[in-house]
Amino acid sequence: MNTKIAIICCVVIFVVIAGDQIEVARGAVSCNPLQLSPCASAITSSSKPSAACCAKLKEQRPCLCQYMRNPNLQKFIKSSGAKKVAGSCRIPYPKC
């Protein structure tokens, strides 16, 4: 009986620790709009986004709504060019 309780306690502790690690990994994105600089030419011109742009856009996706609320960034993030780049990179445009 004590062995079963010890095993259950170990499993519960493992699940709690693993869950915390998953949250840390999710929260590891550093919201920095400069990370999207590889996308600048694609957003402001008719050029296609590079692979680096799409990778950074995917990485920064959790931050896009925050950028949209920033008055200094709104005109870029809400532009038709940004929507085009998101579509080209197959990243859903955020609905904030």
Backbone as JSON, one array per atom type, in Angstrom:
{
  "sequence": "MNTKIAIICCVVIFVVIAGDQIEVARGAVSCNPLQLSPCASAITSSSKPSAACCAKLKEQRPCLCQYMRNPNLQKFIKSSGAKKVAGSCRIPYPKC",
  "N": [[0.82, -1.2, 0.0], [1.91, 1.29, 0.83], [3.85, 1.57, -1.11], [2.36, 1.98, -3.43], [1.23, 4.47, -2.87], [3.55, 6.02, -2.74], [4.44, 5.8, -5.39], [2.32, 7.03, -6.75], [2.53, 9.62, -5.67], [5.06, 10.34, -6.7], [4.49, 10.34, -9.45], [2.58, 12.41, -9.57], [4.15, 14.58, -8.73], [6.02, 14.61, -10.82], [4.35, 15.27, -12.99], [3.5, 17.85, -12.25], [5.98, 19.22, -12.23], [6.78, 18.86, -14.91], [4.69, 20.2, -16.21], [5.18, 22.82, -15.36], [7.6, 23.27, -16.68], [6.78, 23.21, -19.34], [5.21, 25.52, -19.44], [7.19, 27.44, -18.96], [8.69, 27.15, -21.26], [6.84, 27.99, -23.19], [6.51, 30.63, -22.44], [8.88, 31.74, -23.15], [9.26, 33.46, -25.24], [10.56, 36.47, -26.28], [9.21, 39.5, -26.46], [9.92, 41.58, -28.85], [9.81, 44.0, -31.11], [11.81, 44.54, -32.95], [12.74, 42.12, -33.7], [11.3, 41.44, -35.87], [12.47, 42.62, -38.01], [13.56, 41.32, -40.33], [11.33, 41.18, -41.92], [10.69, 43.67, -42.83], [11.18, 44.76, -45.46], [9.48, 43.18, -47.02], [6.99, 43.85, -45.95], [6.76, 46.56, -46.53], [7.03, 46.72, -49.26], [6.52, 45.13, -52.47], [7.84, 42.78, -52.38], [8.49, 39.27, -51.74], [8.17, 37.58, -48.59], [11.05, 36.51, -46.77], [12.49, 33.33, -45.76], [13.6, 33.67, -43.26], [12.13, 35.84, -42.35], [9.54, 34.71, -42.16], [10.03, 32.77, -40.21], [10.7, 34.35, -37.98], [8.33, 35.79, -37.72], [6.56, 33.77, -37.05], [7.69, 33.01, -34.62], [7.34, 35.37, -33.13], [4.62, 35.55, -33.0], [2.93, 35.28, -30.62], [3.18, 37.84, -29.65], [2.03, 39.67, -31.33], [-0.51, 40.93, -30.96], [0.05, 42.63, -28.86], [1.86, 44.33, -30.14], [0.11, 45.46, -31.98], [-1.42, 47.09, -30.39], [0.3, 49.1, -29.79], [0.8, 52.41, -30.48], [2.91, 53.37, -32.08], [3.61, 51.24, -33.65], [1.36, 50.32, -34.89], [0.63, 51.19, -37.52], [2.27, 49.7, -39.14], [1.87, 47.0, -38.4], [-0.86, 46.68, -38.78], [-1.11, 47.08, -41.47], [-1.8, 46.56, -44.99], [0.31, 45.32, -46.2], [1.5, 43.89, -44.09], [-0.52, 42.06, -43.59], [-0.44, 40.68, -45.98], [2.12, 39.54, -45.85], [1.81, 37.88, -43.6], [-0.09, 36.11, -44.64], [1.38, 34.99, -46.78], [3.34, 33.69, -45.34], [1.83, 31.82, -44.17], [0.67, 32.21, -41.68], [-1.8, 32.81, -39.42], [-3.52, 35.89, -39.46], [-3.65, 37.99, -36.66], [-6.49, 38.3, -34.5], [-7.33, 40.59, -32.45]],
  "CA": [[0.0, 0.0, 0.0], [2.79, 2.45, 0.89], [4.54, 1.66, -2.4], [1.41, 2.59, -4.37], [1.13, 5.89, -2.52], [4.81, 6.64, -3.13], [4.45, 5.89, -6.85], [1.34, 8.07, -7.13], [3.12, 10.91, -5.32], [6.12, 10.62, -7.68], [3.85, 10.68, -10.72], [1.99, 13.74, -9.42], [5.25, 15.56, -8.7], [6.56, 14.69, -12.17], [3.39, 16.0, -13.83], [3.57, 19.25, -11.86], [7.25, 19.77, -12.7], [6.74, 18.89, -16.38], [3.77, 21.27, -16.58], [5.88, 24.09, -15.17], [8.6, 23.4, -17.74], [6.08, 23.55, -20.58], [4.83, 26.92, -19.35], [8.4, 28.23, -19.11], [9.05, 27.11, -22.67], [5.89, 28.83, -23.92], [6.73, 32.02, -22.07], [10.25, 32.11, -23.46], [9.31, 34.43, -26.34], [10.86, 37.82, -25.88], [8.49, 40.39, -27.36], [10.78, 42.66, -29.31], [9.43, 44.22, -32.5], [12.99, 44.54, -33.83], [12.92, 40.75, -34.18], [10.6, 41.33, -37.15], [13.17, 43.41, -39.04], [13.69, 40.62, -41.62], [10.07, 41.32, -42.66], [10.45, 45.08, -43.17], [11.08, 45.01, -46.9], [8.28, 42.5, -47.53], [5.81, 44.59, -45.49], [6.69, 47.89, -47.14], [7.13, 46.64, -50.72], [5.82, 43.98, -53.04], [8.71, 41.6, -52.35], [8.01, 38.15, -50.95], [8.91, 37.44, -47.33], [12.1, 35.49, -46.74], [12.31, 32.26, -44.78], [13.94, 34.25, -41.96], [10.98, 36.65, -41.97], [8.46, 33.82, -41.73], [10.43, 32.14, -38.94], [10.57, 35.36, -36.92], [6.91, 36.1, -37.56], [5.99, 32.65, -36.3], [8.24, 33.11, -33.27], [6.79, 36.55, -32.47], [3.16, 35.52, -33.09], [2.25, 35.6, -29.36], [3.38, 39.25, -29.32], [1.46, 40.54, -32.35], [-1.58, 41.79, -30.42], [0.73, 43.68, -28.09], [2.38, 45.28, -31.12], [-1.02, 46.16, -32.59], [-1.9, 48.11, -29.45], [1.32, 50.13, -29.68], [0.53, 53.41, -31.52], [4.06, 53.53, -32.97], [3.75, 50.07, -34.51], [0.07, 49.98, -35.5], [0.55, 51.43, -38.96], [2.98, 48.61, -39.82], [1.26, 45.7, -38.08], [-2.22, 46.64, -39.34], [-1.06, 47.43, -42.89], [-2.11, 45.5, -45.95], [1.57, 44.61, -46.41], [1.66, 42.93, -43.0], [-1.49, 40.99, -43.83], [0.09, 39.92, -47.12], [3.25, 38.76, -45.36], [1.26, 36.82, -42.75], [-0.69, 35.12, -45.54], [2.46, 34.31, -47.5], [4.03, 32.82, -44.37], [0.81, 30.89, -43.65], [0.47, 32.49, -40.26], [-3.07, 33.53, -39.33], [-3.45, 37.28, -39.0], [-4.28, 37.98, -35.34], [-7.74, 39.02, -34.21], [-7.13, 41.0, -31.06]],
  "C": [[0.87, 1.27, 0.0], [3.53, 2.66, -0.43], [3.64, 2.33, -3.43], [1.3, 4.09, -4.11], [2.4, 6.63, -2.95], [4.89, 6.81, -4.65], [3.5, 6.98, -7.32], [1.9, 9.46, -6.82], [4.22, 11.3, -6.31], [5.54, 11.03, -9.02], [3.26, 12.08, -10.66], [3.07, 14.81, -9.43], [5.85, 15.72, -10.09], [5.65, 15.51, -13.08], [3.43, 17.5, -13.51], [4.85, 19.9, -12.38], [7.25, 19.88, -14.22], [5.82, 20.0, -16.86], [4.41, 22.64, -16.42], [6.9, 24.32, -16.26], [7.95, 23.76, -19.06], [5.69, 25.01, -20.57], [6.05, 27.83, -19.52], [8.79, 28.28, -20.58], [8.12, 27.99, -23.5], [6.15, 30.3, -23.66], [8.1, 32.53, -22.45], [10.36, 33.13, -24.59], [9.56, 35.81, -25.76], [10.21, 38.76, -26.89], [9.35, 41.6, -27.68], [10.47, 42.89, -30.78], [10.62, 44.28, -33.47], [13.29, 43.15, -34.36], [12.25, 40.55, -35.53], [11.28, 42.12, -38.26], [13.4, 42.65, -40.35], [12.43, 40.75, -42.5], [9.84, 42.73, -43.2], [10.28, 45.3, -44.66], [9.84, 44.34, -47.5], [7.01, 43.24, -47.13], [5.66, 45.89, -46.26], [6.8, 47.88, -48.66], [6.36, 45.42, -51.22], [6.68, 42.72, -53.03], [8.12, 40.51, -51.46], [8.81, 38.06, -49.66], [9.94, 36.31, -47.43], [11.74, 34.41, -45.72], [12.6, 32.79, -43.37], [12.78, 35.1, -41.44], [9.87, 35.75, -41.42], [8.77, 33.14, -40.4], [10.27, 33.11, -37.78], [9.11, 35.72, -36.66], [6.22, 35.0, -36.76], [6.43, 32.7, -34.84], [7.57, 34.24, -32.48], [5.25, 36.57, -32.46], [2.45, 35.81, -31.76], [2.31, 37.08, -29.0], [2.61, 40.19, -30.25], [0.35, 41.44, -31.83], [-1.0, 42.93, -29.58], [1.28, 44.75, -29.03], [1.25, 46.09, -31.75], [-1.57, 47.25, -31.69], [-0.92, 49.26, -29.29], [1.1, 51.15, -30.81], [1.68, 53.59, -32.51], [4.19, 52.38, -33.97], [2.49, 49.74, -35.3], [0.07, 50.11, -37.01], [1.28, 50.34, -39.75], [2.26, 47.28, -39.64], [-0.13, 45.58, -38.71], [-2.25, 46.93, -40.84], [-1.43, 46.24, -43.77], [-0.85, 44.68, -46.25], [1.82, 43.56, -45.34], [0.7, 41.76, -43.16], [-1.03, 40.08, -44.97], [1.22, 39.0, -46.67], [2.75, 37.61, -44.49], [0.65, 35.72, -43.61], [0.35, 34.32, -46.29], [3.2, 33.32, -46.6], [3.1, 31.77, -43.76], [0.66, 30.97, -42.15], [-0.82, 33.29, -40.16], [-2.87, 34.96, -38.8], [-4.22, 37.36, -37.68], [-5.58, 38.78, -35.3], [-7.69, 39.36, -32.73], [-8.34, 41.72, -30.51]]
}
